Amino acid sequence: MPSELYGPLMTVLTLVAVLQMNMKTSKTSLEEATLIETALTTCFGYWAAFSFVIYAAVYICSSYINTIQIVSLAGYGICSHVLVSFLSEFFHYGRGPFMLFWFTFCGASALRIGSVLASRTVGNSQRIIILVLICIVHMSFLLYLHFSYHHIID
């Protein structure tokens, strides 16, 4: 498993750019903050929070993975958010295409992160807890991004 932070950093910065594009096309206006500040805070905040959630789950479930691998795994998981956010900007014909992309790409990414963590966990019940927790947190953030910052045409 890769344990470097250059790729995850570039992935998060790419998500910032895609999120900023989504906010500009949706004509989002912010009272006290700039669009880039909001996008940077949201993306880096999620990366840190998701890494902390993984770290807490790993600690509770006694998994064998170090901190750099956790942060790297969380950062690379954001690739699905970049892909789905970018594709849903071009295929915004209702909620159907987004839900398909969300379930397919984000679901696969969440299962990948969960399976890596589950493979390093000893007990079966702990594996299930880690897998479910990671899937819920990872997939719900993309729902938050989409419904908060994306241009929705009904």
C-alpha positions as CSV (number, residue, x, y, z in Angstrom):
1,M,0.0,0.0,0.0
2,P,1.4,3.4,-0.9
3,S,2.5,5.5,2.1
4,E,3.4,8.9,0.6
5,L,1.4,12.1,0.7
6,Y,2.2,13.8,-2.6
7,G,-0.6,12.0,-4.5
8,P,-3.2,12.6,-1.9
9,L,-2.3,16.2,-1.7
10,M,-2.7,16.7,-5.4
11,T,-6.0,14.8,-5.3
12,V,-7.3,17.1,-2.6
13,L,-6.2,20.2,-4.5
14,T,-7.9,18.8,-7.6
15,L,-11.1,18.4,-5.6
16,V,-10.7,22.0,-4.5
17,A,-10.6,23.1,-8.2
18,V,-13.6,21.0,-9.1
19,L,-15.5,22.2,-6.1
20,Q,-14.7,25.8,-7.0
21,M,-15.9,25.2,-10.6
22,N,-19.1,23.7,-9.2
23,M,-19.7,26.7,-6.9
24,K,-19.1,29.2,-9.7
25,T,-21.5,27.5,-12.1
26,S,-24.1,27.2,-9.3
27,K,-23.7,31.0,-8.6
28,T,-23.0,30.3,-5.0
29,S,-22.5,33.6,-3.1
30,L,-20.8,33.7,0.3
31,E,-21.2,36.6,2.7
32,E,-17.9,36.5,4.7
33,A,-15.7,34.1,2.8
34,T,-14.2,33.6,-0.7
35,L,-15.0,30.6,-2.8
36,I,-11.4,29.3,-2.7
37,E,-11.3,29.6,1.1
38,T,-14.5,27.7,1.4
39,A,-13.3,25.0,-1.0
40,L,-9.9,24.6,0.7
41,T,-11.4,24.5,4.2
42,T,-14.0,21.9,3.1
43,C,-11.6,19.6,1.3
44,F,-8.7,19.7,3.7
45,G,-11.1,19.6,6.6
46,Y,-12.6,16.4,5.3
47,W,-9.3,14.9,4.6
48,A,-8.2,15.5,8.2
49,A,-11.5,14.5,9.7
50,F,-11.7,11.3,7.6
51,S,-8.2,10.4,8.5
52,F,-9.1,10.9,12.2
53,V,-12.2,8.7,11.8
54,I,-10.1,6.0,10.2
55,Y,-7.4,6.4,13.0
56,A,-10.1,6.1,15.7
57,A,-11.7,3.1,14.0
58,V,-8.3,1.4,13.6
59,Y,-7.4,2.1,17.3
60,I,-10.8,0.8,18.5
61,C,-10.7,-2.3,16.3
62,S,-7.0,-3.0,16.8
63,S,-6.0,-2.9,13.1
64,Y,-2.4,-3.0,12.0
65,I,-1.8,0.1,10.0
66,N,0.4,3.2,10.6
67,T,-0.6,6.9,10.6
68,I,1.0,7.8,7.3
69,Q,-0.8,4.9,5.6
70,I,-4.1,6.1,7.1
71,V,-3.6,9.6,5.8
72,S,-2.5,8.4,2.4
73,L,-5.4,6.0,2.2
74,A,-7.9,8.7,3.1
75,G,-6.4,11.1,0.6
76,Y,-6.4,8.6,-2.3
77,G,-10.0,7.8,-1.5
78,I,-10.9,11.3,-2.4
79,C,-10.2,10.4,-6.1
80,S,-13.7,9.1,-6.4
81,H,-15.1,12.4,-5.1
82,V,-13.1,14.3,-7.8
83,L,-14.4,11.9,-10.5
84,V,-18.0,12.0,-9.4
85,S,-18.1,15.8,-8.8
86,F,-16.5,16.4,-12.2
87,L,-18.8,14.0,-14.1
88,S,-22.0,15.2,-12.4
89,E,-21.1,18.8,-13.5
90,F,-21.5,17.6,-17.1
91,F,-24.3,15.1,-16.7
92,H,-26.8,17.1,-14.5
93,Y,-30.0,15.8,-16.0
94,G,-31.7,15.3,-12.7
95,R,-30.4,13.2,-9.8
96,G,-30.2,9.9,-11.7
97,P,-26.7,10.2,-13.3
98,F,-25.3,11.6,-10.0
99,M,-26.7,8.7,-8.0
100,L,-25.3,6.2,-10.5
101,F,-21.9,7.8,-10.4
102,W,-22.1,8.1,-6.6
103,F,-23.0,4.5,-6.1
104,T,-20.6,3.1,-8.6
105,F,-17.4,5.1,-8.1
106,C,-17.7,6.3,-4.6
107,G,-19.1,3.0,-3.5
108,A,-16.1,1.2,-5.1
109,S,-13.7,3.6,-3.4
110,A,-15.3,3.2,0.0
111,L,-15.2,-0.6,-0.3
112,R,-11.6,-0.4,-1.3
113,I,-10.6,1.7,1.7
114,G,-12.8,-0.6,3.9
115,S,-11.3,-3.8,2.5
116,V,-7.7,-2.6,3.0
117,L,-8.6,-1.8,6.7
118,A,-10.6,-5.0,7.1
119,S,-7.7,-7.1,5.8
120,R,-5.5,-5.6,8.6
121,T,-8.1,-6.3,11.3
122,V,-8.2,-9.5,13.3
123,G,-11.8,-10.1,14.4
124,N,-14.8,-10.6,12.1
125,S,-17.1,-8.2,14.0
126,Q,-14.3,-5.5,14.0
127,R,-14.0,-5.9,10.2
128,I,-17.7,-5.3,9.7
129,I,-17.6,-2.3,12.0
130,I,-14.7,-0.7,10.1
131,L,-16.2,-1.5,6.7
132,V,-19.6,-0.1,7.5
133,L,-18.2,3.0,9.2
134,I,-15.8,3.9,6.4
135,C,-18.5,3.4,3.7
136,I,-21.0,5.6,5.6
137,V,-18.6,8.4,6.2
138,H,-16.9,8.4,2.8
139,M,-20.1,8.2,0.8
140,S,-22.1,10.7,2.9
141,F,-19.4,13.4,2.4
142,L,-19.9,13.3,-1.4
143,L,-23.7,13.7,-0.9
144,Y,-22.9,16.7,1.3
145,L,-20.7,18.2,-1.5
146,H,-23.2,17.5,-4.2
147,F,-26.2,19.0,-2.5
148,S,-24.4,21.9,-1.0
149,Y,-22.2,23.2,-3.8
150,H,-23.4,21.7,-7.1
151,H,-25.6,23.3,-9.6
152,I,-28.9,21.3,-9.5
153,I,-31.3,21.5,-12.4
154,D,-34.8,20.2,-11.6
